[in-house]
Amino acid sequence: MNKFYRFIKKCGGWIFKLFYRFKIVNPQNEPKDGPFIVCANHTHLFDVVPTVVCLNNQVHFMAKKEVFKTPLLGPFAKAMGAYGVDRGAGDIGAIKKTIEILKNGECICMFPQGTRIPYLDPREVEPKDGVGMISARAGVGVLPVCIRTKKNKLSLFRRTEFVIGEYLTPEMLSFPELNGKEKHKAITDLVYERICELNDQISRKPLSEKKKAKALAKLEKKERKQREKLEKKKSNAERSKKL
């Protein structure tokens, strides 16, 4: 754990716990050492903060490449151990970097929902298979985590629980009868189900149909923009080849 990460964890932790009324549940479930993948639901930009504050291991994060071009946020993210990924495209470099970090005995955090999805129950969203692919290729286990709130979103002065689930060992995720994408999906589905189970453990007022429809429409808009971005990149790449 580098000094800057330790400083942010120590000094920023008590401030965050005060304003977000944080409570850590089942801290004993965290392995003492890496490598492993921390896998959490994603409802807010600040979800990375409780992950840093509440876990004993240093955790590396993927961040979209645009973050590193921002004058203040870029150097901060880099000092915290984040690394760039080209969202919406199959970034082979980012995948290799992730596996390299895990092979070095360190930890990473992944959000299987793929983007921030406030208010919606995690069960309403289909997870991306990235966590399954990385786990299978690196041969590491996964620690399911749920950032649990009443409204499925971090809010100031509202009680928030950082719930650490049972660690899923590489053996528990082996699925020897499966290969390739089927195996990746099976791993992701198991991990995501554990996150959903943790989220189900508190009672909530159901989201109104109007708010649910609005949240789903916003999610679809995000995913459409990512697809359009990917198609544009593919088109530009094909055009460059012809030239």
Backbone hydrogen bonds, N-H to C=O, Kabsch-Sander energy under -0.5 kcal/mol:
donor,donor_aa,acceptor,acceptor_aa,energy
6,R,2,N,-2.2
7,F,3,K,-2.3
8,I,4,F,-2.5
9,K,5,Y,-2.5
10,K,6,R,-2.2
11,C,7,F,-3.0
12,G,7,F,-0.5
12,G,8,I,-1.8
13,G,9,K,-0.6
14,W,10,K,-0.8
15,I,11,C,-0.6
16,F,12,G,-2.3
17,K,13,G,-2.6
18,L,14,W,-1.6
19,F,15,I,-2.3
20,Y,16,F,-2.2
21,R,17,K,-0.6
22,F,17,K,-1.0
23,K,160,T,-1.6
25,V,23,K,-0.5
25,V,162,F,-2.5
29,N,26,N,-1.9
30,E,27,P,-1.4
34,G,105,G,-0.5
36,F,106,E,-0.6
37,I,141,G,-2.2
38,V,108,I,-3.3
39,C,37,I,-0.5
39,C,143,L,-2.4
40,A,110,M,-1.8
41,N,145,V,-0.7
47,D,44,H,-1.8
48,V,45,L,-0.7
49,V,46,F,-1.6
51,T,47,D,-1.2
52,V,48,V,-2.0
53,V,49,V,-2.8
54,C,50,P,-2.9
55,L,51,T,-1.0
60,H,107,C,-2.3
62,M,109,C,-0.6
63,A,83,Y,-2.4
65,K,85,V,-1.6
67,V,64,K,-2.0
68,F,65,K,-1.0
69,K,66,E,-1.3
70,T,67,V,-1.4
74,G,70,T,-2.1
76,F,72,L,-1.6
77,A,73,L,-2.9
78,K,74,G,-2.3
79,A,75,P,-2.3
80,M,76,F,-1.5
81,G,78,K,-1.5
82,A,77,A,-2.6
83,Y,61,F,-2.1
85,V,63,A,-1.8
87,R,85,V,-1.1
89,A,86,D,-1.5
91,D,89,A,-1.7
92,I,90,G,-1.3
95,I,91,D,-1.8
96,K,92,I,-2.6
97,K,93,G,-2.2
98,T,94,A,-2.3
99,I,95,I,-2.3
100,E,96,K,-2.3
101,I,97,K,-2.2
102,L,98,T,-2.0
103,K,99,I,-2.7
104,N,100,E,-1.3
105,G,102,L,-1.9
106,E,101,I,-1.9
107,C,58,Q,-0.7
108,I,36,F,-1.4
109,C,60,H,-2.5
110,M,38,V,-2.9
114,G,111,F,-2.3
117,I,42,H,-2.9
119,Y,152,N,-1.6
120,L,118,P,-1.4
124,E,121,D,-2.5
125,V,122,P,-1.8
128,K,112,P,-3.6
131,V,128,K,-0.5
133,M,129,D,-2.1
134,I,130,G,-2.6
135,S,131,V,-2.4
136,A,132,G,-2.3
137,R,133,M,-2.5
138,A,134,I,-2.5
139,G,135,S,-1.6
140,V,135,S,-1.3
141,G,35,P,-0.6
142,V,168,L,-2.2
143,L,37,I,-3.5
145,V,39,C,-2.8
146,C,163,V,-2.4
148,R,146,C,-1.1
148,R,161,E,-3.1
152,N,149,T,-0.7
157,F,19,F,-4.4
158,R,155,S,-1.7
160,T,21,R,-1.6
161,E,148,R,-2.6
162,F,23,K,-2.8
163,V,146,C,-2.8
163,V,161,E,-0.9
164,I,25,V,-2.5
164,I,162,F,-0.6
165,G,144,P,-2.9
165,G,163,V,-0.6
168,L,142,V,-3.0
169,T,167,Y,-0.8
173,L,169,T,-1.0
174,S,171,E,-1.1
178,L,175,F,-2.2
182,E,179,N,-1.1
183,K,179,N,-1.0
184,H,180,G,-2.2
185,K,181,K,-2.5
186,A,182,E,-2.0
187,I,183,K,-2.3
188,T,184,H,-2.4
189,D,185,K,-2.9
190,L,186,A,-2.0
191,V,187,I,-2.5
192,Y,188,T,-2.9
193,E,189,D,-2.1
194,R,190,L,-1.7
195,I,191,V,-1.8
196,C,192,Y,-2.5
197,E,193,E,-2.4
198,L,194,R,-1.9
199,N,195,I,-2.0
200,D,196,C,-1.7
201,Q,198,L,-1.0
202,I,199,N,-0.8
212,K,208,S,-2.8
213,A,209,E,-2.5
214,K,210,K,-2.0
215,A,211,K,-2.4
216,L,212,K,-2.5
217,A,213,A,-2.2
218,K,214,K,-2.0
219,L,215,A,-2.0
220,E,216,L,-2.5
221,K,217,A,-2.0
222,K,218,K,-1.9
223,E,219,L,-2.5
224,R,220,E,-2.4
225,K,221,K,-2.1
226,Q,222,K,-1.9
227,R,223,E,-2.2
228,E,224,R,-2.5
229,K,225,K,-2.2
230,L,226,Q,-2.2
231,E,227,R,-2.6
232,K,228,E,-2.2
233,K,229,K,-2.0
234,K,230,L,-2.4
235,S,231,E,-2.4
236,N,232,K,-2.4
237,A,233,K,-2.4
238,E,234,K,-2.4
239,R,235,S,-2.1
240,S,236,N,-2.1
241,K,237,A,-1.8
242,K,238,E,-1.7
243,L,239,R,-1.5
